[in-house]
Amino acid sequence: MKPGLLLLGVALLARCAFFGNPVIEGDEQFYLLVGDRFLKGALPYVDLWDRKPIGLFLLYAGIRLLGGEGILQYQLVATLFAAATALLIARIAAEVGARRGAVLAGVVYLLWLNLFGGGGGQSPVFYNLFIAGAALLTLRAAAHPASGIRLLGLGTGAMLAAGLGMQIKYTALFEGAFLGCVLLWRGWRSGLCLPRLLGYALIWIGAALLPTAAALAAYAVLGEATAFIFANFTSFFHRSTAAGGSALGRLAVMAALLSPLALCAGLGLRAARGALLVAAPGAMRADRFLAAWLGVAAAGVLLLGTYYNHYALPLLVPLCAAAAPLLGDPRRRLATVGLVLFAVLAGGAMVAAHGRSRGNGEEIRALAAEMRLGSGETLYVFDGDPVLYHLADSPLPTRFAFPTHLNDLRETAGIGTDPLAELHRILAARPTFIVTTDMPRPRNNPAAWRMAEEVLRADYRLVRSVAAGDRARLLYRRVDRSGSLASGE
């Protein structure tokens, strides 16, 4: 069987438990909502606010063109991205002299995604493909003979791929900058004169910045450059990460789950170091490239500071490629079997835990079906699942449709407006339905919850409660002055 087909089959098997589930993660629910409303005329950052790059929303908008509900469609597209990334990992592993373990490295990547919330459409599932492609091109330039023109072509392709990755999530900047430095080092070691090397550097920087510059230029033409700059760059520095409490516990869990793969990667790099020879003058050893790439990726995760599980997903690409020499060593079959078995068992446990904490999505579909919105009726999701707007086909009562933008302490100064004032405006407009949960999370804003609860007690009636994982979702309907449910029932 061809490696690509094998990896696609593994990807489908590893991820099929989530197919059709609309509540895998809150982030990807929102990406789907923005992509859908983008096609219907809403402009991200202006009509529907978030701080993710426009490339991610364009990707989800493209997925909505496939038709259907959009949920299974985005999950299948994410599966194709994951399988393609696994194939690139195998190609990178072959550059480290690990052809026998290359495909196994791709398999391990696919299995390990489930350990870190990568079973659906989180942004790293998509941008890992672009960074893996950029890394492969950079490695071929750095570890092999490269004339000036070949180096320019490989470097330009690598930097453009990294730039596209940045338009899925800006944290790709860390790895993209590292790859650019490797290319400059290779050009210097290959004997390029300084003016020529500077010319190459300008071309590579331009290629990396081109996707972001094109997005900014499009918004400037629309007269919304300020909104783009605030959402994409400035707002990040206004968030209060301290409001979320200590993240050390999440970091410890992340490190524990990564430790078996990290150990195998270390042993794989050690094996590669003894087997690789550098043939080209001034070339970089492939094992050193992988080790440095892994260090930069790890530093990027540590600098973010919040350590949610999906932040570990970018680490899986260099870790799996580095582990390939070990995975392909017939003397280390026990380690290979143990690594795969750990990924299968731990991944299965994570999938089961996800079902217990979030439900399988049928509960959320039941809420959407309960509403049956009529003309002029609206939904507001104060706390819960933003995919409800999509499933109920509801107008959006606010441009801050991601619930935590208004009910989370971390966003008090991070969205460019007063969250409590915006919440008051929404509630004063008396949406027909309001969805919330039965309990706030520790980082939620108590003032926002008090405001919502006061309005719900005075003007709304609970019409349905569903147990969805570890928190119930509560559906309230507005009542009129006589105490009857609002029209449309």
C-alpha positions as CSV (number, residue, x, y, z in Angstrom):
1,M,0.0,0.0,0.0
2,K,1.2,3.5,-0.8
3,P,2.2,5.5,2.2
4,G,-0.3,8.3,1.4
5,L,-3.2,5.9,1.3
6,L,-2.0,4.1,4.5
7,L,-1.8,7.4,6.4
8,L,-5.2,8.5,5.1
9,G,-6.7,5.3,6.4
10,V,-5.1,5.7,9.8
11,A,-6.3,9.3,9.9
12,L,-9.9,8.3,9.2
13,L,-9.8,5.5,11.8
14,A,-8.1,7.7,14.5
15,R,-10.6,10.5,14.0
16,C,-13.9,8.9,13.0
17,A,-15.3,8.9,16.6
18,F,-15.7,12.7,16.3
19,F,-17.3,12.8,12.8
20,G,-20.5,14.7,12.9
21,N,-20.1,15.9,16.5
22,P,-20.7,19.7,16.5
23,V,-19.2,20.3,20.0
24,I,-15.7,18.9,19.7
25,E,-14.2,22.2,20.9
26,G,-15.6,25.7,21.3
27,D,-13.0,27.2,19.1
28,E,-13.7,25.2,15.9
29,Q,-17.5,25.8,16.5
30,F,-16.8,29.5,16.3
31,Y,-14.5,29.2,13.2
32,L,-17.3,27.4,11.4
33,L,-19.8,30.1,12.4
34,V,-17.5,32.8,11.2
35,G,-16.8,31.0,7.9
36,D,-20.5,30.6,7.3
37,R,-21.5,34.2,8.1
38,F,-18.5,35.4,6.1
39,L,-20.1,33.9,3.0
40,K,-23.4,35.6,3.9
41,G,-21.8,39.0,4.0
42,A,-20.4,39.4,7.6
43,L,-16.9,40.9,7.7
44,P,-14.6,39.4,10.3
45,Y,-13.3,41.9,12.9
46,V,-16.0,44.3,12.0
47,D,-19.4,42.4,12.0
48,L,-18.1,39.4,13.9
49,W,-15.1,39.8,16.1
50,D,-12.2,37.6,17.0
51,R,-8.4,37.8,17.0
52,K,-7.6,34.8,14.8
53,P,-6.1,35.5,11.3
54,I,-8.4,35.9,8.4
55,G,-6.8,32.9,6.6
56,L,-8.4,30.6,9.2
57,F,-11.9,32.1,8.5
58,L,-11.3,31.9,4.7
59,L,-10.5,28.2,5.1
60,Y,-13.7,27.6,7.0
61,A,-15.6,29.7,4.5
62,G,-14.2,27.5,1.7
63,I,-15.3,24.4,3.6
64,R,-18.9,25.8,3.7
65,L,-18.8,25.9,-0.1
66,L,-18.8,22.1,0.1
67,G,-22.4,22.2,1.1
68,G,-24.2,20.2,3.8
69,E,-24.3,21.3,7.4
70,G,-20.6,22.1,7.5
71,I,-19.8,20.1,10.6
72,L,-18.8,16.7,9.0
73,Q,-17.3,18.6,6.1
74,Y,-14.8,20.6,8.2
75,Q,-13.9,17.4,10.1
76,L,-13.2,15.6,6.8
77,V,-11.1,18.4,5.5
78,A,-9.2,18.5,8.8
79,T,-8.6,14.8,8.4
80,L,-7.1,15.4,4.9
81,F,-4.9,18.1,6.3
82,A,-3.7,15.7,9.1
83,A,-3.0,12.9,6.7
84,A,-1.0,15.3,4.4
85,T,0.9,16.6,7.4
86,A,1.8,13.0,8.3
87,L,3.0,12.3,4.8
88,L,5.3,15.4,5.0
89,I,6.6,14.2,8.4
90,A,7.5,10.9,6.6
91,R,9.4,12.9,3.9
92,I,11.2,14.9,6.6
93,A,12.1,11.7,8.4
94,A,13.6,10.3,5.2
95,E,15.9,13.4,5.1
96,V,17.2,12.3,8.5
97,G,18.1,8.9,7.1
98,A,15.1,7.2,8.7
99,R,13.3,5.8,5.7
100,R,12.3,2.6,7.5
101,G,10.6,4.5,10.3
102,A,9.3,7.4,8.2
103,V,5.8,6.1,7.7
104,L,5.6,5.0,11.3
105,A,6.5,8.6,12.3
106,G,3.4,9.8,10.3
107,V,1.2,7.2,12.0
108,V,2.4,8.2,15.4
109,Y,1.6,11.9,14.6
110,L,-2.0,10.9,13.6
111,L,-2.5,8.9,16.8
112,W,-1.0,11.6,19.0
113,L,-3.3,14.3,17.7
114,N,-6.2,12.9,19.9
115,L,-4.1,13.4,23.0
116,F,-4.1,17.1,22.6
117,G,-7.5,18.1,21.3
118,G,-6.5,17.7,17.7
119,G,-9.3,15.3,16.7
120,G,-11.3,18.0,15.0
121,G,-10.5,21.3,13.4
122,Q,-8.3,23.2,15.8
123,S,-6.1,25.7,14.0
124,P,-2.8,23.8,14.4
125,V,-4.3,20.8,12.6
126,F,-4.4,23.0,9.6
127,Y,-1.2,25.1,10.0
128,N,1.0,22.2,10.8
129,L,0.7,21.2,7.2
130,F,2.2,24.5,6.0
131,I,4.9,24.5,8.7
132,A,5.9,20.9,7.8
133,G,6.1,21.9,4.2
134,A,8.2,24.9,5.0
135,A,10.5,22.8,7.2
136,L,10.9,20.1,4.5
137,L,11.9,22.7,1.9
138,T,14.3,24.4,4.3
139,L,15.9,21.1,5.3
140,R,16.5,20.3,1.6
141,A,18.2,23.6,1.2
142,A,20.2,23.3,4.4
143,A,21.3,19.7,4.3
144,H,22.1,19.3,0.6
145,P,24.1,21.1,-2.1
146,A,22.3,24.3,-3.0
147,S,23.3,26.7,-5.8
148,G,22.2,30.2,-5.5
149,I,19.1,29.8,-7.7
150,R,18.1,26.5,-6.0
151,L,18.5,28.0,-2.6
152,L,16.4,31.1,-3.6
153,G,13.6,28.9,-4.9
154,L,13.5,26.5,-1.9
155,G,13.8,29.4,0.5
156,T,11.0,31.4,-1.2
157,G,8.7,28.4,-1.2
158,A,9.5,27.7,2.5
159,M,8.8,31.3,3.6
160,L,5.6,31.5,1.6
161,A,4.4,28.3,3.2
162,A,5.3,29.7,6.6
163,G,3.5,32.9,5.8
164,L,0.4,30.9,4.9
165,G,0.7,29.1,8.2
166,M,0.8,32.4,10.0
167,Q,-2.5,33.3,8.4
168,I,-4.0,30.2,10.1
169,K,-2.5,31.1,13.5
170,Y,0.1,33.7,14.2
171,T,2.1,31.4,16.6
172,A,3.6,29.9,13.4
173,L,5.8,33.0,13.5
174,F,8.2,31.3,15.9
175,E,8.9,28.4,13.6
176,G,8.8,30.5,10.5
177,A,11.5,32.9,11.9
178,F,13.7,29.9,12.8
179,L,13.4,28.5,9.3
180,G,14.3,31.9,7.8
181,C,17.4,32.1,10.0
182,V,18.4,28.6,8.8
183,L,18.1,29.7,5.2
184,L,20.2,32.8,5.8
185,W,22.8,30.6,7.6
186,R,22.9,28.3,4.6
187,G,23.3,31.1,2.2
188,W,26.2,32.5,4.2
189,R,27.9,29.1,4.5
190,S,27.5,28.4,0.8
191,G,29.6,31.5,0.0
192,L,27.0,34.0,-1.2
193,C,28.3,37.5,-1.2
194,L,26.7,39.9,1.2
195,P,24.6,42.0,-1.3
196,R,23.2,38.9,-2.9
197,L,22.4,37.3,0.5
198,L,20.6,40.5,1.6
199,G,18.6,40.4,-1.6
200,Y,17.6,36.8,-0.9
201,A,16.7,37.8,2.6
202,L,14.4,40.6,1.4
203,I,12.7,38.2,-1.0
204,W,12.2,35.6,1.8
205,I,10.9,38.1,4.2
206,G,8.5,39.4,1.6
207,A,7.3,35.9,0.9
208,A,6.6,35.3,4.6
209,L,4.8,38.5,5.1
210,L,2.9,38.5,1.7
211,P,-0.3,36.7,3.0
212,T,-0.7,38.9,6.0
213,A,0.1,42.0,4.0
214,A,-2.5,41.0,1.4
215,A,-5.1,40.6,4.1
216,L,-4.2,44.0,5.6
217,A,-4.3,45.7,2.2
218,A,-7.8,44.2,1.5
219,Y,-9.1,45.6,4.8
220,A,-7.4,49.0,4.1
221,V,-9.3,49.1,0.7
222,L,-12.5,48.5,2.7
223,G,-11.6,51.3,5.2
224,E,-11.2,48.8,8.0
225,A,-7.5,48.7,8.5
226,T,-7.8,49.9,12.1
227,A,-10.2,47.1,13.0
228,F,-7.9,44.5,11.4
229,I,-4.8,45.8,13.2
230,F,-6.5,45.8,16.6
231,A,-8.0,42.4,16.3
232,N,-5.0,40.7,14.8
233,F,-2.2,42.3,16.7
234,T,-3.0,44.9,19.4
235,S,-5.8,43.1,21.2
236,F,-3.6,40.2,22.3
237,F,-1.6,42.4,24.6
238,H,-4.7,43.7,26.3
239,R,-5.9,40.3,27.5
240,S,-5.4,39.5,31.2
241,T,-4.0,36.0,31.2
242,A,-3.6,36.2,35.0
243,A,-7.4,36.1,35.3
244,G,-7.3,32.5,34.3
245,G,-5.3,31.4,37.3
246,S,-2.1,29.4,37.3
247,A,-1.4,27.4,34.2
248,L,1.3,25.2,35.7
249,G,-1.1,22.3,36.2
250,R,-1.9,22.3,32.5
251,L,1.8,22.5,31.6
252,A,2.5,19.5,33.9
253,V,-0.2,17.5,32.2
254,M,1.1,18.5,28.7
255,A,4.7,17.6,29.6
256,A,3.6,14.2,31.1
257,L,1.6,13.3,27.9
258,L,4.5,14.4,25.7
259,S,7.2,12.6,27.7
260,P,7.0,9.2,25.9
261,L,7.2,10.8,22.5
262,A,9.9,13.2,23.6
263,L,12.0,10.3,25.0
264,C,11.7,8.4,21.6
265,A,12.6,11.6,19.8
266,G,15.7,12.1,21.8
267,L,16.8,8.5,21.2
268,G,16.0,8.9,17.5
269,L,18.1,12.0,17.2
270,R,20.9,10.2,19.0
271,A,20.7,7.3,16.5
272,A,20.6,9.7,13.5
273,R,23.7,11.5,14.8
274,G,25.7,8.3,14.5
275,A,24.4,7.4,11.1
276,L,24.3,10.7,9.1
277,L,27.2,12.1,7.1
278,V,27.4,15.6,5.7
279,A,28.4,15.5,2.0
280,A,28.0,19.2,1.0
281,P,30.4,21.8,2.3
282,G,28.7,24.2,4.6
283,A,25.6,22.0,4.9
284,M,23.6,21.5,8.1
285,R,23.3,18.1,9.6
286,A,19.6,17.0,9.4
287,D,19.6,15.8,13.0
288,R,20.8,19.2,14.3
289,F,18.1,20.9,12.2
290,L,15.4,18.8,13.8
291,A,16.8,19.3,17.3
292,A,16.9,23.1,16.8
293,W,13.4,23.2,15.3
294,L,12.1,21.2,18.2
295,G,13.7,23.7,20.6
296,V,12.2,26.7,18.9
297,A,8.7,25.0,18.8
298,A,8.9,24.2,22.5
299,A,10.0,27.8,23.3
300,G,7.0,29.1,21.3
301,V,4.6,27.0,23.4
302,L,6.3,28.1,26.7
303,L,6.1,31.8,25.7
304,L,2.4,31.7,25.2
305,G,1.9,31.0,28.9
306,T,-1.6,29.5,29.0
307,Y,-0.7,25.9,28.1
308,Y,-4.1,24.6,26.8
309,N,-3.8,21.1,25.5
310,H,-4.0,22.0,21.8
311,Y,-1.0,24.4,22.2
312,A,1.1,21.2,22.1
313,L,0.0,20.2,18.6
314,P,2.8,22.1,16.8
315,L,5.4,20.1,18.8
316,L,4.1,16.9,17.4
317,V,5.6,17.5,13.9
318,P,9.3,17.8,14.9
319,L,8.9,15.2,17.7
320,C,7.5,12.6,15.4
321,A,10.1,13.3,12.6
322,A,12.9,13.1,15.2
323,A,11.5,9.8,16.6
324,A,11.6,8.2,13.1
325,P,15.1,6.7,13.4
326,L,14.1,4.9,16.5
327,L,10.7,3.7,15.1
328,G,12.5,2.2,12.1
329,D,15.1,0.3,14.1
330,P,14.3,-3.4,14.2
331,R,16.2,-3.6,17.4
332,R,13.8,-1.2,19.1
333,R,10.6,-2.8,18.1
334,L,9.5,-3.0,21.8
335,A,9.8,0.8,22.1
336,T,7.9,1.3,18.8
337,V,5.1,-1.0,19.9
338,G,5.0,0.7,23.3
339,L,4.8,4.2,21.8
340,V,2.0,3.2,19.4
341,L,0.1,1.4,22.2
342,F,0.4,4.4,24.5
343,A,-1.0,6.7,21.8
344,V,-3.9,4.3,21.1
345,L,-4.8,3.8,24.7
346,A,-4.3,7.4,25.8
347,G,-6.0,8.8,22.7
348,G,-9.0,6.5,23.4
349,A,-9.1,7.6,27.0
350,M,-9.1,11.3,25.8
351,V,-11.9,10.6,23.4
352,A,-14.0,9.0,26.1
353,A,-13.2,11.8,28.5
354,H,-14.2,14.3,25.9
355,G,-17.6,12.6,25.6
356,R,-18.1,12.8,29.4
357,S,-17.1,16.5,29.6
358,R,-18.8,17.9,26.4
359,G,-21.4,15.3,25.3
360,N,-21.7,13.9,21.8
361,G,-23.6,16.9,20.3
362,E,-27.0,15.4,20.3
363,E,-28.0,17.4,23.3
364,I,-27.0,20.6,21.5
365,R,-28.9,19.6,18.4
366,A,-32.0,19.1,20.6
367,L,-31.7,22.7,21.9
368,A,-31.4,24.0,18.4
369,A,-34.5,22.0,17.3
370,E,-36.4,23.3,20.3
371,M,-36.1,26.9,19.3
372,R,-37.6,26.8,15.8
373,L,-36.9,30.5,15.3
374,G,-39.5,32.5,13.5
375,S,-39.2,35.8,11.6
376,G,-37.6,38.5,13.8
377,E,-36.7,36.0,16.6
378,T,-33.2,35.8,17.8
379,L,-30.9,33.7,20.0
380,Y,-28.2,34.9,22.4
381,V,-25.7,32.3,23.7
382,F,-24.5,33.9,26.9
383,D,-22.5,30.8,28.0
384,G,-22.2,27.6,26.0
385,D,-21.8,26.5,22.5
386,P,-21.5,29.1,19.7
387,V,-22.4,26.4,17.1
388,L,-26.0,26.9,18.3
389,Y,-26.2,30.1,16.2
390,H,-25.2,28.0,13.2
391,L,-27.5,25.0,13.9
392,A,-30.5,27.3,14.7
393,D,-29.7,29.7,11.8
394,S,-30.1,32.6,14.2
395,P,-29.2,36.2,13.5
396,L,-26.4,37.3,15.7
397,P,-27.3,39.7,18.5
398,T,-23.8,41.0,18.8
399,R,-20.5,41.0,16.9
400,F,-19.0,39.3,20.0
401,A,-20.6,36.0,19.4
402,F,-17.9,33.9,21.1
403,P,-19.4,33.7,24.6
404,T,-16.1,34.2,26.6
405,H,-15.5,37.5,24.9
406,L,-18.2,39.0,27.1
407,N,-18.4,36.7,30.1
408,D,-14.7,36.0,30.8
409,L,-12.5,38.1,33.1
410,R,-9.5,37.7,30.7
411,E,-11.3,39.7,28.1
412,T,-12.3,42.7,30.3
413,A,-9.9,45.0,28.4
414,G,-9.1,42.7,25.4
415,I,-11.9,43.2,22.9
416,G,-11.9,47.0,22.4
417,T,-15.2,47.7,24.2
418,D,-16.6,47.3,27.7
419,P,-18.0,43.8,27.9
420,L,-20.6,44.7,30.5
421,A,-21.9,47.6,28.4
422,E,-22.2,45.3,25.4
423,L,-23.9,42.6,27.5
424,H,-26.3,45.2,28.8
425,R,-27.1,46.3,25.2
426,I,-27.8,42.7,24.1
427,L,-30.1,42.0,27.1
428,A,-31.9,45.3,26.7
429,A,-32.8,44.2,23.1
430,R,-34.7,41.2,24.6
431,P,-33.6,38.3,22.4
432,T,-36.2,35.6,22.1
433,F,-34.0,32.9,23.5
434,I,-31.0,32.9,25.7
435,V,-28.8,29.9,26.3
436,T,-26.5,29.6,29.3
437,T,-25.1,26.9,31.5
438,D,-25.9,25.8,35.1
439,M,-22.6,27.1,36.6
440,P,-19.9,29.7,35.7
441,R,-16.3,28.6,35.4
442,P,-13.7,30.0,37.8
443,R,-12.4,32.6,35.2
444,N,-15.9,33.9,34.3
445,N,-16.8,37.5,35.1
446,P,-19.1,37.5,38.2
447,A,-20.6,40.9,37.2
448,A,-21.6,39.5,33.8
449,W,-23.2,36.5,35.3
450,R,-25.2,38.6,37.9
451,M,-26.5,40.8,35.1
452,A,-27.6,37.8,33.0
453,E,-29.2,36.0,35.9
454,E,-31.2,39.1,36.9
455,V,-32.6,39.4,33.4
456,L,-33.4,35.7,33.2
457,R,-35.2,35.7,36.5
458,A,-37.3,38.8,35.5
459,D,-38.1,38.3,31.9
460,Y,-37.4,34.7,30.8
461,R,-38.7,31.2,31.6
462,L,-36.6,28.0,31.5
463,V,-38.1,25.8,28.7
464,R,-35.4,23.1,28.4
465,S,-32.4,21.8,30.2
466,V,-30.1,19.2,28.7
467,A,-27.1,17.5,30.4
468,A,-24.2,18.0,28.0
469,G,-21.1,16.6,29.6
470,D,-20.1,18.2,32.9
471,R,-22.5,21.2,32.7
472,A,-26.1,21.4,31.8
473,R,-27.2,23.7,28.9
474,L,-30.2,25.8,29.8
475,L,-32.6,27.2,27.2
476,Y,-34.7,30.3,28.3
477,R,-37.5,31.9,26.4
478,R,-38.6,35.5,26.8
479,V,-42.0,36.0,28.4
480,D,-44.3,38.9,27.7
481,R,-45.9,41.2,30.4
482,S,-48.7,38.8,31.0
483,G,-46.3,36.1,31.9
484,S,-46.9,34.1,28.7
485,L,-44.1,32.9,26.5
486,A,-43.1,35.3,23.7
487,S,-44.9,34.9,20.4
488,G,-43.8,32.2,18.0
489,E,-44.4,29.2,20.3
